[in-house]
């Protein structure tokens, strides 16, 4: 499973992903909240072994599947 | 040993709550003034549970016979180590283990729990008559919410069981709850609960500022300040007053000095919703909105809530951070929750 698939799989536990594309802004769609984000960050930190600091907590880094993939790739490089 | 008030008393059964041993069928009555003590603790908002090496069904029936079963949440009636039960209770209720007290007649059990969980207050059964007079058993205030606390936890247990069986998504489940968030200007009657919230809430707390009853009273009476309380209800029952907001209003700027929510409603995403409501109100009033924030090692989720809402960091003072809201767009209130204004202008 590549990064995108892993992230989509995580999302699908919380929202129906059938009609959600990788560039869709899940926050604007009102589908997720801070509890979800907290869990997402926990998942990303564990699954990809990165450390997400307060400065990383920018909406832009997490607003869509692709945004997260891009953010992770920057962190991992 | 913690100086924190006790949030939960865990009772043993044989020779503690009642005389005799249940499995030997020698139980004839309750000890001391146990019914009155349990009811008093319940009214004080102190939760109660059980850790007993016994047969679950048999113990349940006996407690029902005594009219006491309803007072206990997450009873651990099994043959395992009591220290494990005590830890489990703290976890299930989601309170610090240093806010538990454990009552048992056997020195062995008291020592076993004490050894494994040194922060638990271990009380021998011989000291039950003096239980209600212990300082740690006397909460600062007894609010209407305190008296309902056990029932609110019980509603939550049912709610969680329903959710566990639910096969749809989280969002769909939230839709089935018919949640209503009532936001009102705080009144003097709310002050005790408000003070309690500032003392007890750590995770969903934007600044951790603790305000006393008198300070809050002054803010309520001051026209330049607004104190809001949020109450949450759903079809399974009440959550009580779970949110507190303190805003200082300047001519063209509102300063959000405190936003806190009880952790009990963390999974319902209400923190976002309250913040959305405040931003929308600032927009409607045509003012700018800033917020103070004090990052701690426990309020990361609240920080995320602000960031997700579009707040940006403006400045970092020595004791707090200043954030500014982006008021250029209306925040959406999710469809699974209804907001009601309780007696506000």
Interface residues (C-beta under 8 A of the other chain):
Chain A: X13 X14 X15 X16 X27 X30 X31 X33 X34 X35 X36 X37 X38 X41 X54 X57 X58 X59
Chain B: X169 X170 X171 X266 X267 X269 X271 X272 X295 X300 X301 X302 X303 X304 X305 X307 X308 X310 X332 X334
